[in-house]
């Protein structure tokens, strides 16, 4: 599915002995799909959450990905990943979570403190994921093939949301933490059941790395843990390691029901 561009590139990978090559990872494809469509998620408590919808060229209902960014980040952090996923046939939505990016609400209380979220805002952000899921289904995503990919607190939010929504078939967690902003997931990981889980962290990102290992040990169903060199966190890890994106998409491929 992912093709090396030249024999020279392959030779360099062989010389460098990249672990990703040994694991069968290939290069991400050229980006030729349509640019993202701007969408807007409107919540029941008055938030407007701008989003980007990446629509694949597909004759069948595509699998759907909900992309949840890090704290103090926004939807643009997923741009490259979403474009690659789009090329591989996924319908993706990335949106500015409340208090971040260009999200807006006349009644938002946390903005006066300069902090994107108070701890209690996390629960509202958790509920907002439902709007993203409904958008994917409304735009033609296969309701039996819905997944969440989250980074940092977005990883915690994705797991917590999936625990209450059986329509989510699998979760990819980049740099999760046992607790971020009072959102603890140590017990949630044991409640998620047998849905597939992928944990990704950098060796030098000590808290995320240790949290990922603990969560992997606690998982009761199929799960994998992949670690990378360096200390990049969340979506920054995708930028720091070009093999991470195709590895995530390759991990998802056999999970998709046909």
LINGI-V470051 format. One record per residue. N is the residue number from 1. PSI is psi in whole degrees, -180 to 180 (* if undefined). D_CENTER is the distance of its C-alpha to the mean C-alpha in Angstrom with 2 decimals. Layout:
n=(N;N)
psi=(PSI;PSI)
d_center=(D_CENTER;D_CENTER)
//
This chain:
n=(1;2;3;4;5;6;7;8;9;10;11;12;13;14;15;16;17;18;19;20;21;22;23;24;25;26;27;28;29;30;31;32;33;34;35;36;37;38;39;40;41;42;43;44;45;46;47;48;49;50;51;52;53;54;55;56;57;58;59;60;61;62;63;64;65;66;67;68;69;70;71;72;73;74;75;76;77;78;79;80;81;82;83;84;85;86;87;88;89;90;91;92;93;94;95;96;97;98;99;100;101;102;103;104;105;106;107;108;109;110;111;112;113;114;115;116;117;118;119;120;121;122;123;124;125;126;127;128;129;130;131;132;133;134;135;136;137;138;139;140;141;142;143;144;145;146;147;148;149;150;151;152;153;154;155;156;157;158;159;160;161;162;163;164;165;166;167;168;169;170;171;172;173;174;175;176;177;178;179;180;181;182;183;184;185;186;187;188;189;190;191;192;193;194;195;196;197;198;199;200;201;202;203;204;205;206;207;208;209;210;211;212;213;214;215;216;217;218;219;220;221;222;223;224;225;226;227;228;229;230;231;232;233;234;235;236;237;238;239;240;241;242;243;244;245;246;247;248;249;250;251;252;253;254;255;256;257;258)
psi=(-44;123;140;141;-29;162;-28;-44;-42;-41;-44;-40;-39;-40;-43;-22;45;132;-35;-36;-41;-29;-1;17;139;174;150;153;169;148;105;0;174;149;159;151;132;131;168;123;124;118;162;-20;18;12;142;119;103;142;166;128;121;110;122;164;99;141;-5;160;121;157;150;141;127;122;120;119;178;169;140;31;-163;-177;-25;-18;-20;3;-53;-45;-46;-37;-42;-43;-39;-44;-29;9;11;141;117;144;129;135;158;112;155;136;-1;157;-130;20;153;142;133;-23;13;121;-32;-23;-27;-22;-10;2;128;-34;137;165;-38;-20;-20;-39;-37;-39;-34;-45;-28;-24;-30;-37;-37;-43;-45;-35;-45;-46;-42;-29;13;6;147;115;-13;3;68;134;157;135;115;152;130;-121;-26;-31;-45;-43;-42;-44;-46;-40;-46;-31;-27;3;101;-9;-20;120;-18;159;131;127;109;119;52;164;149;-30;129;129;44;11;92;137;12;-38;-29;-37;-27;-14;-13;-14;-145;15;139;142;137;122;134;132;166;144;-37;-5;80;-45;-46;-38;-46;-38;-43;-43;-42;-44;-40;-42;-32;-20;137;-18;-160;129;156;149;126;131;151;159;162;-164;19;145;138;-135;-19;-27;-35;-35;-35;-24;105;-20;-13;-45;-53;-31;-39;-46;-35;-34;-39;-33;-52;-11;-25;127;140;*)
d_center=(20.68;19.92;23.32;24.83;26.55;29.80;31.88;31.98;28.23;28.47;31.48;29.79;26.95;29.72;31.64;28.81;27.91;24.15;22.67;19.91;22.81;24.48;21.50;21.76;18.97;19.94;19.37;16.91;18.89;20.65;19.05;21.47;19.69;20.42;19.13;16.72;18.56;18.70;18.24;18.97;17.91;21.02;20.94;24.03;24.70;24.96;21.73;20.82;17.18;17.00;14.28;13.90;14.10;13.91;16.55;17.39;21.02;21.45;24.51;22.79;20.16;16.83;13.86;11.34;7.59;6.62;4.31;5.44;7.25;9.72;13.22;15.63;13.23;12.49;10.85;12.53;10.38;8.12;11.48;12.12;8.99;9.38;13.06;12.91;10.96;13.60;16.26;15.35;15.85;12.59;12.90;9.91;10.03;8.89;11.41;13.26;13.13;16.76;18.70;16.53;17.10;19.48;19.00;22.50;24.68;28.39;28.27;25.55;27.24;24.91;25.49;29.03;27.99;25.85;22.93;19.79;19.79;22.43;21.41;22.34;20.07;17.05;18.36;18.61;15.06;14.17;16.46;15.09;12.06;14.94;15.93;12.75;13.17;16.86;16.44;14.64;17.45;20.06;19.15;19.62;16.52;17.76;17.70;17.91;14.73;11.88;8.48;5.56;2.01;3.30;5.82;9.43;10.64;7.40;6.92;10.50;10.30;7.98;10.54;13.39;12.78;12.56;15.69;17.51;16.39;17.44;16.18;12.64;13.31;10.69;7.79;5.84;6.51;7.07;10.46;10.91;14.40;17.02;17.53;16.23;18.34;20.13;17.12;18.13;16.38;19.04;20.69;17.73;16.68;20.17;20.04;17.01;19.43;19.01;15.59;13.88;11.64;10.33;10.74;10.60;12.86;15.76;19.26;20.51;17.89;20.12;18.74;15.17;16.89;19.35;17.00;14.90;18.31;19.58;16.75;17.14;20.86;20.55;18.44;20.93;19.36;17.97;15.60;15.16;14.92;14.67;16.01;16.79;19.76;19.92;18.39;15.40;12.86;9.13;8.41;12.15;11.89;10.62;13.70;15.93;15.47;15.72;15.42;11.92;10.35;13.09;12.91;9.42;10.86;14.09;12.85;11.60;14.90;17.40;15.59;15.96;19.27;21.89)
//
